[in-house]
Amino acid sequence: MYVRALHKNEADIVSHFSRREVQNIGSTSGCGCDFPHATLTRGESVHYEYVVPDDPEWQATERFNRQALVRLLGESGEHVVEVYGIWLSDCELSSPENFREKIALERILEPTFRFKERGFYLVTCGQSSV
């Protein structure tokens, strides 16, 4: 995993967040692709698709990334961390998100949890998240 400052071409994404400091968090793939995610299907309505391969190596990578992300967010010292799941390469960064959802940090560890593309998550960390 990595955490880095935003590049200049990513600056528009800051408009979605309530905090001034926004960082890009990447998975072991060098981007966010190895975080559990559901891809937005383009069309008239909002629909998400995801495929869970029957591949032990893929499952282990996803589990590792889930655990690393939970550890990172939990150690942030913040009560609530804002997470926005977006493909930086193909979306306008200032476009509105599709929805906002409040979740407990531990939910990210659930095998059925997927970050939905263009979904904005308010992740509650610490003792009160249970």
Residue frames as qw, qx, qy, qz and C-alpha x, y, z in Angstrom:
[[0.000, 0.888, 0.460, 0.000, 0.00, 0.00, 0.00],
 [0.407, 0.089, -0.027, 0.909, 0.99, 3.59, -0.42],
 [0.035, -0.884, -0.402, 0.237, -0.24, 7.02, 0.59],
 [0.461, 0.068, 0.203, 0.861, 0.77, 10.03, -1.45],
 [0.116, 0.532, 0.159, -0.824, -0.11, 13.67, -1.91],
 [0.608, 0.657, 0.434, -0.101, -2.41, 14.50, -4.80],
 [0.469, 0.067, 0.404, 0.782, -0.87, 15.42, -8.13],
 [0.108, 0.285, -0.017, -0.952, -1.82, 18.77, -9.65],
 [0.364, -0.038, -0.633, -0.682, -4.15, 17.08, -12.17],
 [0.395, -0.364, -0.842, 0.052, -6.07, 15.49, -9.26],
 [0.069, -0.005, -0.388, 0.919, -6.73, 18.75, -7.39],
 [0.453, -0.222, -0.287, -0.814, -10.42, 18.97, -8.42],
 [0.602, -0.272, -0.750, -0.038, -11.26, 15.96, -6.26],
 [0.217, -0.038, -0.567, 0.794, -10.70, 18.04, -3.11],
 [0.364, -0.196, -0.096, -0.906, -14.12, 19.68, -3.65],
 [0.702, -0.264, -0.595, -0.290, -15.80, 16.45, -2.44],
 [0.626, -0.184, -0.609, 0.450, -14.08, 16.43, 0.95],
 [0.339, -0.906, -0.215, -0.137, -14.74, 18.44, 4.09],
 [0.656, -0.603, 0.148, 0.429, -11.05, 18.45, 5.06],
 [0.229, 0.890, -0.294, -0.263, -8.28, 20.45, 3.47],
 [0.120, -0.515, 0.831, 0.173, -5.81, 17.56, 3.42],
 [0.909, 0.253, 0.131, -0.304, -6.72, 14.88, 0.89],
 [0.197, -0.537, 0.786, 0.236, -4.42, 12.02, -0.04],
 [0.775, 0.281, -0.424, -0.375, -4.40, 9.26, -2.60],
 [0.593, -0.362, 0.699, -0.168, -4.32, 5.77, -1.08],
 [0.634, 0.408, -0.551, -0.357, -3.21, 2.93, -3.33],
 [0.946, -0.196, 0.201, -0.160, -3.31, -0.82, -3.00],
 [0.643, -0.378, 0.578, 0.331, -0.60, -3.35, -3.74],
 [0.669, 0.507, 0.465, 0.282, -1.37, -3.02, -7.46],
 [0.377, -0.035, 0.146, 0.914, 0.06, 0.51, -7.49],
 [0.281, -0.281, -0.231, -0.888, -3.43, 2.01, -7.75],
 [0.520, -0.143, 0.483, -0.690, -6.76, 1.20, -6.08],
 [0.668, 0.157, -0.554, -0.471, -7.54, -1.83, -8.23],
 [0.486, 0.018, -0.856, 0.175, -6.76, -4.37, -5.50],
 [0.272, 0.015, 0.553, -0.787, -9.16, -2.82, -3.02],
 [0.223, 0.401, 0.888, 0.001, -12.53, -4.60, -3.07],
 [0.179, 0.348, -0.058, -0.918, -14.60, -2.64, -5.56],
 [0.474, 0.532, 0.701, -0.009, -17.71, -2.68, -7.72],
 [0.218, -0.063, 0.402, 0.887, -17.56, -0.96, -11.08],
 [0.380, 0.529, 0.288, -0.702, -20.21, 1.48, -12.19],
 [0.431, 0.322, 0.741, 0.402, -22.01, 0.37, -15.34],
 [0.067, 0.225, -0.141, -0.962, -22.67, 3.30, -17.64],
 [0.058, -0.413, -0.828, -0.376, -26.25, 3.78, -18.72],
 [0.273, -0.612, -0.293, -0.682, -29.54, 5.38, -17.81],
 [0.693, -0.676, -0.050, -0.247, -29.54, 4.16, -14.22],
 [0.089, -0.685, 0.685, -0.233, -26.87, 3.58, -11.60],
 [0.988, -0.066, -0.055, -0.125, -25.88, -0.07, -11.56],
 [0.170, -0.725, 0.667, -0.023, -22.79, -1.73, -10.13],
 [0.954, 0.161, -0.239, -0.077, -21.14, -4.94, -11.19],
 [0.168, -0.693, 0.695, -0.092, -18.42, -6.98, -9.61],
 [0.893, 0.152, -0.414, -0.089, -16.99, -10.37, -10.19],
 [0.539, -0.638, 0.531, -0.144, -15.44, -12.43, -7.41],
 [0.611, 0.444, -0.642, -0.132, -12.98, -14.78, -9.10],
 [0.940, -0.328, 0.066, -0.072, -12.62, -18.28, -7.68],
 [0.651, 0.525, -0.342, 0.429, -8.90, -17.66, -7.36],
 [0.717, -0.571, -0.270, 0.296, -7.14, -18.15, -4.00],
 [0.527, -0.007, 0.002, 0.850, -4.30, -15.78, -4.97],
 [0.065, -0.527, -0.269, -0.803, -6.75, -13.00, -5.88],
 [0.596, -0.682, -0.371, -0.204, -8.70, -13.59, -2.68],
 [0.715, -0.374, -0.211, 0.551, -5.51, -13.43, -0.60],
 [0.328, 0.204, 0.098, 0.917, -4.47, -10.15, -2.28],
 [0.286, -0.626, -0.324, -0.649, -7.88, -8.61, -1.69],
 [0.708, -0.610, -0.346, 0.082, -7.88, -9.76, 1.95],
 [0.625, -0.151, -0.121, 0.757, -4.38, -8.32, 2.47],
 [0.118, 0.351, 0.175, 0.912, -5.46, -4.96, 1.00],
 [0.488, -0.680, -0.395, -0.379, -8.65, -4.87, 3.10],
 [0.736, -0.520, -0.282, 0.329, -6.64, -5.49, 6.25],
 [0.510, 0.001, -0.006, 0.860, -3.95, -2.96, 5.35],
 [0.074, -0.529, -0.271, -0.801, -6.53, -0.27, 4.58],
 [0.608, -0.687, -0.356, -0.176, -8.39, -0.89, 7.84],
 [0.713, -0.353, -0.192, 0.574, -5.10, -0.71, 9.75],
 [0.337, 0.210, 0.111, 0.911, -4.12, 2.54, 7.99],
 [0.266, -0.613, -0.305, -0.679, -7.49, 4.24, 8.55],
 [0.708, -0.604, -0.365, 0.027, -7.69, 3.00, 12.14],
 [0.663, -0.290, -0.127, 0.678, -4.25, 4.44, 12.91],
 [0.249, 0.608, 0.233, 0.717, -5.13, 7.83, 11.39],
 [0.199, -0.204, -0.491, 0.823, -6.25, 9.23, 14.74],
 [0.314, -0.087, -0.212, -0.921, -9.43, 10.54, 13.09],
 [0.484, 0.159, 0.680, -0.528, -12.93, 9.70, 14.33],
 [0.710, 0.569, 0.382, -0.164, -14.29, 9.79, 10.77],
 [0.291, -0.352, 0.589, 0.667, -12.25, 9.32, 7.59],
 [0.621, 0.603, 0.096, -0.492, -13.69, 10.27, 4.21],
 [0.427, -0.169, 0.788, 0.409, -13.04, 7.80, 1.39],
 [0.588, 0.591, 0.005, -0.552, -14.04, 8.41, -2.21],
 [0.648, -0.027, 0.711, 0.273, -13.81, 5.49, -4.63],
 [0.503, 0.800, 0.030, -0.326, -13.12, 6.90, -8.08],
 [0.795, 0.178, 0.309, 0.492, -11.11, 5.96, -11.15],
 [0.169, -0.729, 0.080, 0.659, -8.90, 8.99, -11.64],
 [0.274, -0.156, 0.652, 0.690, -8.27, 8.19, -15.27],
 [0.015, 0.325, 0.764, 0.557, -11.81, 8.19, -16.63],
 [0.179, -0.781, -0.595, 0.069, -13.99, 10.44, -14.45],
 [0.084, 0.712, -0.054, 0.695, -14.23, 14.15, -14.06],
 [0.435, -0.071, -0.677, 0.589, -12.89, 14.62, -10.57],
 [0.146, 0.016, 0.298, -0.943, -15.28, 17.46, -9.77],
 [0.514, -0.228, -0.589, -0.581, -18.40, 15.52, -10.91],
 [0.599, -0.420, 0.322, -0.601, -20.84, 14.72, -8.12],
 [0.074, -0.178, 0.975, -0.114, -20.54, 11.37, -6.38],
 [0.439, -0.234, -0.725, -0.476, -23.37, 8.89, -6.85],
 [0.669, -0.623, -0.342, -0.216, -24.10, 8.51, -3.13],
 [0.005, 0.568, -0.608, 0.555, -22.76, 9.01, 0.39],
 [0.841, -0.315, -0.415, -0.144, -22.79, 6.25, 2.96],
 [0.279, -0.690, 0.545, -0.386, -21.64, 6.05, 6.57],
 [0.907, 0.002, -0.420, -0.019, -19.95, 2.77, 7.48],
 [0.669, -0.680, 0.297, 0.031, -18.02, 1.36, 10.42],
 [0.068, 0.710, -0.679, -0.175, -14.35, 0.69, 9.76],
 [0.466, -0.175, 0.865, -0.064, -14.81, -3.04, 10.39],
 [0.737, 0.498, 0.312, -0.334, -17.29, -3.32, 7.52],
 [0.386, 0.733, -0.498, -0.256, -14.40, -3.04, 5.06],
 [0.170, -0.383, 0.907, -0.042, -13.22, -6.44, 6.36],
 [0.725, 0.231, 0.530, -0.375, -16.48, -8.18, 5.43],
 [0.433, -0.057, 0.762, 0.477, -15.94, -10.46, 2.41],
 [0.320, 0.647, 0.660, 0.206, -19.04, -9.11, 0.67],
 [0.047, -0.873, -0.106, 0.475, -18.11, -5.42, 1.06],
 [0.586, 0.332, 0.353, 0.649, -17.13, -3.55, -2.11],
 [0.053, -0.539, -0.032, 0.840, -16.27, 0.11, -2.53],
 [0.513, 0.665, 0.536, 0.080, -18.65, 1.29, -5.22],
 [0.431, 0.188, 0.263, 0.842, -17.19, 3.43, -7.96],
 [0.059, -0.444, -0.127, -0.885, -18.01, 7.12, -7.37],
 [0.615, -0.640, -0.450, -0.097, -19.29, 6.25, -3.90],
 [0.072, 0.616, -0.400, 0.675, -18.31, 8.50, -1.01],
 [0.733, -0.365, -0.566, 0.092, -17.86, 6.79, 2.35],
 [0.250, -0.729, 0.350, -0.533, -17.74, 8.31, 5.81],
 [0.765, -0.005, -0.623, 0.161, -15.79, 5.64, 7.67],
 [0.526, -0.758, 0.151, -0.354, -16.20, 5.74, 11.45],
 [0.620, 0.322, -0.628, 0.344, -13.00, 4.67, 13.17],
 [0.051, -0.376, 0.617, -0.690, -12.18, 3.84, 16.77],
 [0.084, 0.107, 0.902, -0.410, -14.20, 2.39, 19.60],
 [0.452, 0.385, 0.349, -0.725, -17.46, 4.02, 18.53],
 [0.432, 0.343, -0.578, -0.602, -17.38, 2.30, 15.14],
 [0.100, -0.001, -0.994, 0.031, -18.34, -1.09, 16.64]]
